[in-house]
Amino acid sequence: MKRKENESIKLIAIGGVGEIGKNMYIVEVDEDIFVIDAGLMFPENEMLGIDIVIPDYSYLVQNKSRVKGIFLTHGHEDHIGALSYLLREINVPVYGTKLTLAFAETKMYEQDAQQKAQFREITSDSILEFDSATITFFKTNHSIPDSVAICVHTSAGIIVHTGDFKFDQSASDLYKPEIGKMVQIGEKGVLCLLSDSTDAEKPGYTPSEAVVAREMNDAFYNARGRIIAACFASDLNRIQHIFDAAYESRRKVAIVGKNLQRIFDMVIKLEYLQIHNEIIIPVSEIRNYPDDEIVILTTGRQGEPIEALQKMAKQIHKHVNIQKGDTVVFAVSALRGNELFISKTVDMLFRAGAIVLASKNSYHTSSHGSQEELKFMINMMNPKFFIPVHGEFKMLKAHAKVAKECGLTDDRIYLPEKGEVIELIDDRIRPAGRVPAGNILIDGSGVGDVGNIVLRDRKLLSQDGILIVVVTLNKKEKKISSGPEIISRGFVYVRESEKLLDEASKRVRDIVDQSILRDSFDWAVIKQDMRDCLNQFLYEKTKRRPMILPIIMEVK
C-alpha cells in the first residue's frame, strides 16, 4: 500500500502493561490517534468496595478531535469493559467484528450506558483508509470467536497489535487463525510488533482444546449423578465443550444465571455456538429427569461461577443446591488473587458431598500462547522492533527474553511503562515523554470519585474501626449541654468495654471543659485535641488506632 510519508509515529500503553487487564493502547501516526481496545480490570484486594478499575483516558479526552476510532481485538471484558465510560467523554466510531460488537453492546447495557455508540462492523478482510494510515486485520485463535489482530500500515512499515492469541492445531473453523495472512504481513515489512505476554513465562506449547474436549467427555461419561459445570460466560470454547460432552453422554443442560441467559441467547442467535436445542431445558424442569441425565451449567464473569458454587454448597442457592453424588467440573482458570477463593470453594463442595474435578488442568486450558507459540508469531512477523504488552512486568520481561532467542537484539526490544510515549524514528525506538495513565476506580455509579484518600480511609476502617465522639455545647454559657457520647463501630464491643469508653468520655469532657473556658476557642482546635488525646489513650489501652471522628454541635 503506497501512501504519503509519515512524519511521526508514536505508541502509548494507557493500560495493560505491568498488570493483567485494563488493556488500552494508542497508535499515533502524524496527527491521527488510533485506540486499540478499552478494557477493565477487576479490583485488587486492597481496593475495598471498588467494583471495577478502568484506565485513565484523560489524554484521549484532551485530544478527542484527533481520535479516529476505537478498534477492538475481541469481546473479553479486559478489552471492552471500559468502552461505555470512554464513550461518555469522546464520540468516535468503534470498530469490531460481529461478535465483539455484540458483546460490547451487551456490556454497555449492563453498565447503564445512555449514549449511542457508533458501532461499525468489520471482518478480517476489511480495509479501513485514514489520512495518515490504513488499518487491516487478521484472525487469531483465542477462547472466543471473531478475535482479530490489528495492523496499522504506515509509510515506515506496519505496526501489528496481536490481541490475545495462541496457536491450537486442532482449532475448529470458528477459531482458526489466518496464518497465511500473517506470513504476508511479515513479508510486507513489520515496523513494530506489540504482542500478548500473558503466558510468556510458560515453556513449550499451550495444551490443545482437543485435550480439554476429550477429558470433558470422559468426565461426563463416568459421572454417576448430576454434573455441575462452572465456566466463564465469555469462554465460548469451553461452553461448546460442555454442550458437546452433554450431547455425547445423552444429558440435558440447564443454564443457571438469569442475567447471563441474555448473553447465551445472543451467542446462539449469532450462531457462534453449535448446540442441539433439544438438550436445553429450564432449571425448573431438572426434577423431571433422573440425576444421571442432567448437566447444570453455571457461568459468569471472574468470580461469579465460583460464588454460585459456594451458594450451592451452603444450600442457599435460589435454584440448585449440591446433593450427595453430584460431580462438579471446574472449567475455569485460577485468576490472580482468586486461588484461595477457589480452594475454599472446593473444600466446601467436598463437605457438601460432591465429587469435585478441579485438580487437573485437563478441564481448562489457557487461551494464551506459551513460549513456542510466541516465537512462531515473532518469526512470522519478523519485526524491526518488538514491544511486549498485556501482562505484568515479569511477563513482559519473559517475552523480551523469548524475542532475544528469536534473534532480536536489545536495541530492537522495548519494555513499556504505563503512560510512556514511545517514538519510532530514524530506525530507532526511544522514549519521548509521558501522558497520564493511572487508574479510574468505579464504585457503584461513581466514576473516579473514589481516590487514594478514600481507599486509605476504607482500609483504616476495615482494620481498626471507627469511634464517633458527639458533644453538644452551649457557647453562650460556656458549658457542655449534653455528652460526650461515644459510638463505636468495628473497634470494641461496647457492652464489654464500658470502663474503657467511660474513661475515654471523661478525657474528652476534660479537654472540652478546658477549651471553652478560654476567651476564644476554635472548633477545629478542640476536635484536633480530642483526636490526639483519644489516639494516645486508646493505643495505650488496646494497641489499636481506630478512626476518630469528633462531632461538635452548638445550642443557643
C-alpha positions as CSV (number, residue, x, y, z in Angstrom):
1,M,0.0,0.0,0.0
2,K,1.7,3.1,-1.2
3,R,1.0,6.2,0.9
4,K,2.4,9.6,1.8
5,E,5.5,9.8,4.1
6,N,4.6,9.8,7.7
7,E,6.4,12.4,9.9
8,S,5.7,11.0,13.3
9,I,4.9,7.5,14.7
10,K,4.3,7.1,18.5
11,L,3.0,4.2,20.7
12,I,1.5,4.6,24.2
13,A,0.2,1.9,26.5
14,I,-2.5,3.6,28.6
15,G,-3.2,0.3,30.4
16,G,-2.4,-3.4,30.0
17,V,1.4,-3.3,30.9
18,G,2.6,-4.0,34.4
19,E,-0.8,-5.5,35.1
20,I,-3.4,-8.1,34.0
21,G,-6.4,-6.4,32.3
22,K,-7.2,-2.8,31.6
23,N,-5.9,-3.1,28.0
24,M,-5.8,0.2,26.1
25,Y,-3.1,1.1,23.6
26,I,-2.6,4.1,21.4
27,V,-1.0,4.3,18.0
28,E,-0.3,7.9,16.9
29,V,0.5,8.4,13.3
30,D,1.1,12.1,12.5
31,E,-2.0,13.9,13.9
32,D,-4.2,10.8,13.9
33,I,-4.8,8.8,17.1
34,F,-6.0,5.1,16.8
35,V,-7.1,3.5,20.1
36,I,-6.8,-0.3,20.4
37,D,-9.1,-1.8,23.0
38,A,-10.7,-0.2,26.0
39,G,-10.7,-2.8,28.8
40,L,-11.3,-3.0,32.5
41,M,-9.5,-4.7,35.4
42,F,-11.1,-6.3,38.4
43,P,-10.1,-4.7,41.7
44,E,-7.1,-5.9,43.8
45,N,-7.7,-7.0,47.4
46,E,-6.7,-3.6,48.8
47,M,-9.3,-1.7,46.6
48,L,-12.0,-2.1,49.2
49,G,-15.6,-1.7,47.8
50,I,-14.4,-0.9,44.3
51,D,-16.4,-2.7,41.5
52,I,-14.1,-2.3,38.6
53,V,-10.9,-0.4,37.5
54,I,-10.5,1.3,34.1
55,P,-7.6,3.2,32.5
56,D,-7.2,6.9,33.0
57,Y,-8.1,8.1,29.5
58,S,-7.7,11.8,30.1
59,Y,-5.1,12.0,27.3
60,L,-7.7,10.9,24.8
61,V,-10.3,13.4,26.2
62,Q,-7.7,16.2,25.8
63,N,-7.1,15.1,22.2
64,K,-10.6,13.9,21.3
65,S,-10.6,15.8,18.0
66,R,-7.6,13.7,16.8
67,V,-9.1,10.3,17.7
68,K,-10.1,8.5,14.6
69,G,-11.7,5.4,16.2
70,I,-11.5,2.6,18.8
71,F,-10.5,-0.7,17.4
72,L,-11.5,-3.8,19.4
73,T,-9.5,-7.1,19.2
74,H,-12.1,-9.3,20.8
75,G,-15.1,-9.4,23.2
76,H,-13.5,-10.2,26.6
77,E,-14.1,-7.6,29.4
78,D,-10.4,-6.8,29.9
79,H,-10.6,-5.4,26.3
80,I,-14.1,-3.9,26.1
81,G,-15.1,-3.2,29.7
82,A,-14.1,0.5,29.7
83,L,-15.8,1.3,26.4
84,S,-19.0,2.8,27.8
85,Y,-17.1,5.1,30.1
86,L,-14.7,6.3,27.4
87,L,-17.6,6.9,25.0
88,R,-19.2,9.3,27.6
89,E,-16.3,11.6,27.0
90,I,-15.4,11.1,23.3
91,N,-17.8,10.4,20.5
92,V,-15.9,8.3,17.9
93,P,-16.6,5.2,15.8
94,V,-16.0,1.8,17.4
95,Y,-14.7,-0.9,15.0
96,G,-15.0,-4.6,15.8
97,T,-16.1,-8.0,14.4
98,K,-19.8,-9.0,14.7
99,L,-19.5,-11.0,18.0
100,T,-17.1,-8.5,19.6
101,L,-19.6,-5.6,18.9
102,A,-22.4,-7.8,20.3
103,F,-20.5,-8.4,23.5
104,A,-19.6,-4.6,23.7
105,E,-23.3,-3.7,23.2
106,T,-24.3,-6.1,26.0
107,K,-21.6,-4.7,28.3
108,M,-22.7,-1.2,27.7
109,Y,-26.3,-2.2,28.5
110,E,-25.1,-3.8,31.8
111,Q,-23.2,-0.6,32.7
112,D,-26.4,1.6,32.0
113,A,-24.7,3.5,29.2
114,Q,-27.0,6.2,28.0
115,Q,-25.1,7.3,24.9
116,K,-25.5,5.6,21.5
117,A,-22.3,4.1,20.2
118,Q,-21.2,4.3,16.6
119,F,-20.6,0.6,16.1
120,R,-19.0,-0.3,12.8
121,E,-18.7,-3.9,12.0
122,I,-15.6,-5.2,10.3
123,T,-14.3,-8.6,9.2
124,S,-10.8,-9.9,9.0
125,D,-10.8,-8.8,5.3
126,S,-11.8,-5.2,6.0
127,I,-9.5,-2.4,4.9
128,L,-10.0,1.0,6.6
129,E,-8.5,4.1,4.9
130,F,-7.5,7.1,7.0
131,D,-5.5,10.2,6.1
132,S,-2.3,9.0,7.8
133,A,-2.6,5.2,7.8
134,T,-4.5,2.2,6.6
135,I,-5.9,-0.4,9.1
136,T,-6.3,-4.1,8.2
137,F,-6.9,-7.2,10.3
138,F,-6.2,-10.9,10.5
139,K,-7.9,-13.7,12.5
140,T,-6.3,-15.1,15.7
141,N,-7.0,-18.1,17.7
142,H,-8.4,-17.4,21.2
143,S,-11.1,-18.7,23.5
144,I,-13.7,-16.5,21.9
145,P,-14.5,-16.5,18.2
146,D,-14.1,-13.4,16.0
147,S,-10.8,-12.4,17.6
148,V,-8.5,-10.3,15.4
149,A,-5.1,-8.7,15.4
150,I,-5.0,-5.1,14.2
151,C,-2.4,-3.8,11.7
152,V,-1.7,-0.1,11.2
153,H,0.0,0.4,7.8
154,T,2.4,3.4,7.8
155,S,5.0,4.6,5.3
156,A,7.7,3.3,7.6
157,G,6.2,-0.2,7.9
158,I,3.3,-2.0,9.6
159,I,2.5,-1.8,13.4
160,V,0.9,-5.1,14.4
161,H,-1.1,-5.5,17.7
162,T,-1.7,-9.2,18.1
163,G,-4.6,-9.0,20.6
164,D,-4.8,-12.2,22.7
165,F,-3.7,-15.3,20.8
166,K,-2.4,-18.9,20.8
167,F,-1.9,-21.4,18.0
168,D,-4.1,-24.5,18.5
169,Q,-3.5,-27.0,15.7
170,S,-6.9,-28.6,16.3
171,A,-8.9,-25.4,16.3
172,S,-12.3,-25.6,14.6
173,D,-13.2,-23.2,11.7
174,L,-14.7,-20.6,14.1
175,Y,-11.3,-20.3,15.9
176,K,-8.8,-20.9,13.1
177,P,-6.1,-18.3,12.8
178,E,-5.2,-16.8,9.4
179,I,-1.6,-18.0,9.3
180,G,-1.3,-17.3,5.6
181,K,-2.2,-13.6,6.1
182,M,0.3,-13.4,9.0
183,V,3.1,-14.5,6.7
184,Q,2.0,-12.0,4.1
185,I,2.1,-9.2,6.7
186,G,5.5,-10.2,7.8
187,E,6.8,-10.2,4.2
188,K,5.4,-6.7,3.6
189,G,7.6,-5.4,6.5
190,V,6.5,-5.0,10.1
191,L,7.9,-1.9,11.8
192,C,6.8,-2.9,15.3
193,L,5.1,-5.9,16.9
194,L,3.0,-5.5,20.1
195,S,2.4,-9.0,21.3
196,D,0.4,-10.7,24.1
197,S,2.7,-11.6,27.0
198,T,0.2,-13.4,29.4
199,D,1.8,-16.8,29.2
200,A,5.3,-15.7,28.2
201,E,6.7,-17.5,31.3
202,K,5.4,-20.9,30.3
203,P,7.7,-23.0,28.2
204,G,6.6,-25.2,25.2
205,Y,3.0,-25.0,23.8
206,T,-0.3,-24.3,25.4
207,P,-2.3,-27.6,25.6
208,S,-4.8,-28.0,22.8
209,E,-8.6,-27.6,23.3
210,A,-8.9,-31.1,21.8
211,V,-7.4,-32.4,25.1
212,V,-10.0,-30.5,27.1
213,A,-12.8,-31.8,24.9
214,R,-11.6,-35.4,25.4
215,E,-11.2,-35.1,29.2
216,M,-14.6,-33.4,29.4
217,N,-16.3,-36.2,27.5
218,D,-14.6,-38.8,29.8
219,A,-15.7,-36.9,32.9
220,F,-19.3,-36.7,31.7
221,Y,-19.4,-40.3,30.7
222,N,-18.1,-41.6,34.1
223,A,-20.2,-39.3,36.3
224,R,-23.0,-41.3,38.0
225,G,-25.1,-38.4,39.3
226,R,-25.8,-34.8,38.2
227,I,-23.0,-32.8,36.7
228,I,-22.5,-29.1,37.7
229,A,-20.1,-27.4,35.3
230,A,-18.7,-23.9,36.0
231,C,-17.0,-21.7,33.5
232,F,-16.8,-18.0,32.4
233,A,-19.6,-16.7,30.3
234,S,-17.3,-15.3,27.6
235,D,-15.3,-18.5,27.3
236,L,-17.4,-19.8,24.4
237,N,-14.9,-22.6,23.5
238,R,-15.4,-24.1,27.0
239,I,-19.2,-23.7,26.8
240,Q,-19.1,-25.5,23.5
241,H,-17.1,-28.4,25.0
242,I,-19.7,-28.7,27.9
243,F,-22.6,-28.9,25.5
244,D,-20.8,-31.4,23.2
245,A,-20.0,-33.6,26.2
246,A,-23.6,-33.4,27.4
247,Y,-24.9,-34.4,24.0
248,E,-22.5,-37.3,23.7
249,S,-23.4,-38.6,27.2
250,R,-27.2,-38.0,26.5
251,R,-27.7,-35.4,29.2
252,K,-29.9,-32.4,29.3
253,V,-28.4,-29.0,30.1
254,A,-30.0,-26.4,32.4
255,I,-28.4,-22.9,32.5
256,V,-28.2,-21.2,35.9
257,G,-27.7,-17.4,35.9
258,K,-30.5,-15.2,34.9
259,N,-28.6,-12.1,33.7
260,L,-26.3,-14.4,31.7
261,Q,-29.1,-16.1,29.8
262,R,-29.2,-12.9,27.7
263,I,-25.6,-13.4,26.6
264,F,-26.2,-17.0,25.9
265,D,-29.3,-16.3,23.8
266,M,-27.3,-13.6,21.9
267,V,-24.5,-16.0,21.1
268,I,-26.9,-18.8,19.9
269,K,-28.7,-16.3,17.7
270,L,-25.5,-15.2,16.1
271,E,-24.6,-18.9,15.6
272,Y,-21.3,-18.8,17.5
273,L,-22.3,-21.9,19.4
274,Q,-23.3,-25.1,17.7
275,I,-25.9,-26.7,20.0
276,H,-28.6,-29.3,19.7
277,N,-31.6,-27.3,21.0
278,E,-33.4,-30.4,22.3
279,I,-30.9,-30.8,25.1
280,I,-31.5,-27.4,26.7
281,I,-34.1,-27.4,29.5
282,P,-35.2,-24.7,32.0
283,V,-33.9,-25.0,35.6
284,S,-37.4,-25.6,36.8
285,E,-37.5,-29.0,34.9
286,I,-34.4,-30.5,36.5
287,R,-36.5,-32.7,38.8
288,N,-38.4,-34.2,35.9
289,Y,-35.2,-36.2,34.8
290,P,-33.0,-38.8,36.5
291,D,-29.8,-37.3,38.1
292,D,-27.6,-39.1,35.6
293,E,-29.2,-37.2,32.7
294,I,-28.6,-33.7,34.0
295,V,-25.9,-31.1,33.5
296,I,-26.2,-27.8,35.3
297,L,-24.2,-25.0,33.6
298,T,-23.3,-22.0,35.8
299,T,-21.4,-19.2,34.2
300,G,-20.5,-15.6,35.0
301,R,-17.6,-13.1,35.0
302,Q,-14.5,-13.6,37.1
303,G,-15.6,-14.9,40.5
304,E,-19.3,-15.3,39.7
305,P,-19.3,-19.0,38.8
306,I,-17.4,-19.8,42.0
307,E,-19.7,-17.7,44.1
308,A,-22.7,-19.6,42.7
309,L,-21.0,-22.9,43.6
310,Q,-20.4,-21.6,47.1
311,K,-24.1,-20.8,47.5
312,M,-25.0,-24.3,46.2
313,A,-22.6,-25.9,48.7
314,K,-24.2,-23.9,51.5
315,Q,-27.7,-24.9,50.4
316,I,-28.7,-21.3,49.9
317,H,-28.8,-21.1,46.1
318,K,-32.1,-20.0,44.6
319,H,-32.4,-22.8,42.0
320,V,-29.9,-25.6,42.6
321,N,-28.1,-27.0,45.7
322,I,-25.4,-29.6,46.0
323,Q,-26.6,-33.1,46.8
324,K,-24.6,-36.2,47.6
325,G,-23.2,-37.8,44.4
326,D,-23.1,-34.6,42.3
327,T,-20.0,-34.2,40.2
328,V,-18.6,-30.6,39.9
329,V,-16.4,-29.8,36.9
330,F,-14.3,-26.7,37.3
331,A,-13.7,-25.4,33.8
332,V,-12.4,-22.0,35.0
333,S,-8.8,-20.8,35.3
334,A,-7.4,-19.6,38.6
335,L,-7.2,-15.8,38.0
336,R,-4.6,-13.9,40.0
337,G,-5.9,-13.4,43.5
338,N,-8.8,-15.9,43.4
339,E,-6.7,-19.1,44.0
340,L,-7.6,-19.1,47.8
341,F,-11.3,-18.4,46.9
342,I,-11.3,-21.5,44.5
343,S,-9.5,-23.7,47.1
344,K,-12.0,-22.7,49.8
345,T,-14.9,-23.4,47.4
346,V,-13.6,-26.9,46.5
347,D,-13.4,-27.7,50.2
348,M,-17.0,-26.6,50.8
349,L,-18.2,-28.7,47.8
350,F,-16.5,-31.8,49.2
351,R,-18.1,-31.2,52.6
352,A,-21.5,-30.9,50.9
353,G,-21.0,-34.4,49.4
354,A,-19.9,-33.6,45.8
355,I,-17.2,-35.2,43.7
356,V,-15.0,-32.3,42.6
357,L,-12.9,-32.4,39.4
358,A,-10.7,-29.4,39.9
359,S,-7.2,-30.5,40.4
360,K,-6.5,-31.5,36.8
361,N,-5.8,-28.7,34.3
362,S,-7.4,-31.0,31.7
363,Y,-10.8,-29.3,32.1
364,H,-9.4,-26.0,31.3
365,T,-6.5,-24.7,29.1
366,S,-5.1,-21.3,28.7
367,S,-6.4,-19.1,25.9
368,H,-2.9,-17.5,25.5
369,G,0.2,-18.8,23.7
370,S,3.2,-20.2,25.5
371,Q,6.8,-19.5,24.6
372,E,7.0,-21.6,21.4
373,E,3.8,-20.0,20.1
374,L,5.1,-16.5,20.9
375,K,8.3,-17.4,18.9
376,F,6.2,-18.5,16.0
377,M,4.4,-15.2,15.9
378,I,7.7,-13.2,16.2
379,N,9.3,-15.3,13.4
380,M,6.3,-14.9,11.1
381,M,6.1,-11.1,11.7
382,N,9.9,-10.6,11.6
383,P,9.5,-7.2,13.2
384,K,12.1,-4.4,13.1
385,F,11.1,-3.5,16.7
386,F,9.3,-5.5,19.4
387,I,7.2,-4.4,22.3
388,P,5.7,-7.0,24.7
389,V,2.3,-5.9,26.0
390,H,-0.6,-7.4,28.0
391,G,0.9,-8.7,31.2
392,E,2.7,-8.0,34.5
393,F,6.3,-6.8,34.2
394,K,7.7,-10.2,34.8
395,M,5.7,-11.5,31.9
396,L,6.9,-8.6,29.6
397,K,10.5,-9.4,30.7
398,A,10.0,-13.2,29.9
399,H,8.5,-12.2,26.5
400,A,11.5,-10.0,25.8
401,K,13.8,-12.9,26.6
402,V,11.8,-15.1,24.1
403,A,12.2,-12.3,21.4
404,K,16.0,-12.4,22.0
405,E,16.0,-16.1,21.4
406,C,14.4,-15.3,18.1
407,G,17.4,-13.2,17.1
408,L,16.2,-9.7,18.1
409,T,18.8,-7.6,19.8
410,D,18.4,-5.4,22.9
411,D,18.2,-2.2,21.0
412,R,15.2,-3.5,19.0
413,I,13.2,-4.6,22.1
414,Y,11.4,-2.1,24.3
415,L,9.7,-2.8,27.6
416,P,7.0,-0.2,28.0
417,E,5.8,1.6,31.2
418,K,2.2,2.7,31.5
419,G,1.8,6.2,30.0
420,E,5.2,6.2,28.4
421,V,5.3,7.7,24.9
422,I,7.5,5.5,22.6
423,E,8.6,7.1,19.4
424,L,9.7,5.2,16.3
425,I,12.0,7.4,14.3
426,D,15.1,7.1,12.0
427,D,15.3,3.4,12.6
428,R,15.4,3.9,16.3
429,I,12.9,3.2,19.2
430,R,13.1,5.8,22.0
431,P,11.2,7.3,24.9
432,A,9.6,10.6,24.2
433,G,7.8,11.8,27.3
434,R,4.8,10.6,29.3
435,V,1.0,11.1,29.4
436,P,-1.4,10.5,32.3
437,A,-2.1,6.8,32.8
438,G,-3.3,5.7,36.2
439,N,-6.5,4.1,37.4
440,I,-10.1,5.3,37.4
441,L,-12.0,3.5,40.1
442,I,-15.6,2.7,39.5
443,D,-17.7,2.3,42.7
444,G,-21.4,1.9,42.0
445,S,-22.5,4.7,39.7
446,G,-19.5,6.9,40.7
447,V,-16.7,7.2,38.1
448,G,-13.4,8.3,39.5
449,D,-14.9,9.8,42.7
450,V,-13.1,7.3,44.9
451,G,-9.4,8.1,45.1
452,N,-6.4,7.1,47.2
453,I,-7.6,9.0,50.3
454,V,-11.0,7.3,50.3
455,L,-9.3,3.9,49.8
456,R,-7.0,4.7,52.7
457,D,-9.9,5.6,54.9
458,R,-11.7,2.4,53.9
459,K,-8.6,0.4,54.8
460,L,-8.3,2.1,58.2
461,L,-12.0,1.4,58.9
462,S,-11.6,-2.3,57.9
463,Q,-8.5,-2.7,60.2
464,D,-9.4,-0.8,63.5
465,G,-12.9,0.5,63.1
466,I,-14.3,4.0,63.9
467,L,-15.0,5.9,67.1
468,I,-17.5,8.8,66.8
469,V,-17.5,11.3,69.6
470,V,-20.5,13.6,69.9
471,V,-20.5,16.7,72.2
472,T,-23.2,19.4,72.4
473,L,-22.0,22.8,73.6
474,N,-23.8,25.9,74.9
475,K,-21.4,28.6,73.6
476,K,-23.1,31.4,75.4
477,E,-23.0,29.8,78.8
478,K,-19.6,28.1,78.1
479,K,-20.7,24.7,79.2
480,I,-21.4,21.2,77.8
481,S,-25.2,20.8,77.2
482,S,-25.0,17.0,76.6
483,G,-22.5,14.3,76.0
484,P,-19.8,13.4,75.4
485,E,-21.5,10.4,73.7
486,I,-19.1,7.8,72.2
487,I,-20.3,5.5,69.4
488,S,-18.0,2.6,68.5
489,R,-18.3,0.6,65.2
490,G,-15.8,-2.1,64.4
491,F,-13.5,-1.1,67.3
492,V,-14.6,-2.7,70.5
493,Y,-17.8,-4.4,71.7
494,V,-19.5,-1.7,73.7
495,R,-21.1,-3.9,76.4
496,E,-17.7,-5.5,77.3
497,S,-15.7,-2.2,77.1
498,E,-17.8,0.2,79.2
499,K,-14.9,1.0,81.5
500,L,-12.7,1.9,78.6
501,L,-15.3,4.1,76.9
502,D,-16.2,5.8,80.2
503,E,-12.6,6.7,80.7
504,A,-12.4,8.0,77.1
505,S,-15.5,10.0,77.6
506,K,-14.1,11.6,80.8
507,R,-10.9,12.6,78.9
508,V,-13.0,14.2,76.2
509,R,-15.0,16.2,78.8
510,D,-11.8,17.4,80.4
511,I,-10.5,18.7,77.0
512,V,-13.7,20.4,76.2
513,D,-14.1,22.0,79.6
514,Q,-10.5,23.4,79.4
515,S,-11.1,24.7,75.9
516,I,-14.4,26.5,76.5
517,L,-13.0,28.4,79.5
518,R,-10.6,30.3,77.2
519,D,-11.6,33.7,76.0
520,S,-11.8,32.5,72.4
521,F,-11.9,28.9,71.2
522,D,-11.8,27.2,67.8
523,W,-13.9,24.2,66.9
524,A,-11.1,22.8,64.7
525,V,-8.6,23.1,67.6
526,I,-10.9,21.3,70.0
527,K,-11.5,18.5,67.5
528,Q,-7.8,18.0,67.0
529,D,-7.1,18.0,70.7
530,M,-9.9,15.3,71.1
531,R,-8.3,13.2,68.3
532,D,-4.8,13.5,69.8
533,C,-5.8,12.6,73.3
534,L,-8.0,9.7,72.3
535,N,-5.5,8.3,69.8
536,Q,-2.8,8.1,72.5
537,F,-5.1,6.8,75.3
538,L,-6.8,4.1,73.1
539,Y,-3.5,2.9,71.7
540,E,-2.0,2.5,75.2
541,K,-5.0,0.5,76.3
542,T,-5.8,-1.6,73.1
543,K,-2.8,-1.3,70.8
544,R,-5.3,-0.2,68.1
545,R,-5.8,3.0,66.2
546,P,-9.4,3.5,65.2
547,M,-10.5,6.4,63.0
548,I,-11.7,9.1,65.5
549,L,-14.5,11.3,64.2
550,P,-15.3,14.2,66.6
551,I,-18.7,15.9,66.1
552,I,-19.4,19.2,68.0
553,M,-22.9,20.7,67.9
554,E,-23.9,24.0,69.3
555,V,-27.1,25.1,71.1
556,K,-28.1,28.7,71.7
